[in-house]
Amino acid sequence: TALPLGQHQFDFLDDRLVVHDNRDATRGSRVVVFDLDFAAEPPTAVQTWEGTHEHPIFDFIMGDVSWVGAERLLVTWSATGLLEERHLDGTVPWSVELDLGALFPYTQYVEALPGSTPATAE
């Protein structure tokens, strides 16, 4: 378990913390989940999951991650223009990739656009 070196964005869900860790160009960026226990003395943060892209991506700027369900994350690999839903079981049900040179800055998940019907995700 390695502590984040270039942590950028993070999101909480109950007693879980997900962090987008830009790390360095050699190892690439990653997404890390920690289970938090504030009742422990001292409080603890235990890494329970780590995800990287199949081809190492280094987000030298930006990068984002958000919970979209108990086992689902919206991951934004900003510098490469890649947005994906990633599940903690390792599956990636969908992704969107922009043309070379374009990027996604920060993102926010919404179930459905106003006036539309939400897709079934779980």
ChimeraX attribute file (.defattr): number of C-alpha atoms within 10 A of each C-alpha:
attribute: neighborCount
match mode: 1-to-1
recipient: residues
	/A:1	9
	/A:2	6
	/A:3	10
	/A:4	16
	/A:5	11
	/A:6	16
	/A:7	19
	/A:8	17
	/A:9	17
	/A:10	18
	/A:11	15
	/A:12	15
	/A:13	13
	/A:14	8
	/A:15	11
	/A:16	18
	/A:17	19
	/A:18	23
	/A:19	23
	/A:20	27
	/A:21	25
	/A:22	26
	/A:23	19
	/A:24	15
	/A:25	12
	/A:26	9
	/A:27	12
	/A:28	17
	/A:29	26
	/A:30	25
	/A:31	26
	/A:32	23
	/A:33	21
	/A:34	18
	/A:35	18
	/A:36	17
	/A:37	14
	/A:38	11
	/A:39	8
	/A:40	9
	/A:41	7
	/A:42	7
	/A:43	9
	/A:44	13
	/A:45	15
	/A:46	13
	/A:47	17
	/A:48	13
	/A:49	15
	/A:50	15
	/A:51	17
	/A:52	17
	/A:53	15
	/A:54	6
	/A:55	7
	/A:56	13
	/A:57	21
	/A:58	23
	/A:59	25
	/A:60	17
	/A:61	11
	/A:62	19
	/A:63	32
	/A:64	26
	/A:65	28
	/A:66	23
	/A:67	22
	/A:68	18
	/A:69	12
	/A:70	12
	/A:71	11
	/A:72	19
	/A:73	21
	/A:74	20
	/A:75	25
	/A:76	28
	/A:77	31
	/A:78	22
	/A:79	19
	/A:80	20
	/A:81	19
	/A:82	20
	/A:83	23
	/A:84	18
	/A:85	20
	/A:86	24
	/A:87	19
	/A:88	15
	/A:89	10
	/A:90	12
	/A:91	10
	/A:92	13
	/A:93	10
	/A:94	9
	/A:95	13
	/A:96	10
	/A:97	14
	/A:98	12
	/A:99	9
	/A:100	9
	/A:101	8
	/A:102	13
	/A:103	19
	/A:104	18
	/A:105	14
	/A:106	15
	/A:107	15
	/A:108	12
	/A:109	12
	/A:110	9
	/A:111	12
	/A:112	10
	/A:113	8
	/A:114	8
	/A:115	6
	/A:116	8
	/A:117	9
	/A:118	11
	/A:119	8
	/A:120	6
	/A:121	9
	/A:122	7
